[in-house]
Amino acid sequence: MPTPASKRRIQWTALPDDLQLALAEQALGRAAETIAGQAESLAAEMEAGSLADEGGPDALRLLAAVIRATSGQPMDMQRH
C-alpha cells in the first residue's frame, strides 16, 4: 500500500539547489525574526520591571536591530 503524500519524506539532497537555497533563506529569516522578537520582549519585560534592568533594554534592542539588518528584515527602532 503506498504511503499518503502527507506522510512521504523528501530527502533534502533530492531537492533542486535553488529550492534548497530558498527554503534555507526562509528558515534563517524566520529564525532571525524569532530571536529579534525575543530580544524585544526581554527589553519590554526589563522596562516593565519584571526583570532587573542594568542597561539591558537598549542592548537588546540593538541586538534585535543588528539581527534584522544582517538578515534583511525590516528594522523597527521604536521603543515599546
PyMOL commands that set and color helices and strands:
alter all, ss='L'
color gray80, all
select helices_A, chain A and resi 5-7+12-14+17-48+56-71
alter helices_A, ss='H'
color red, helices_A
deselect
rebuild
show_as cartoon
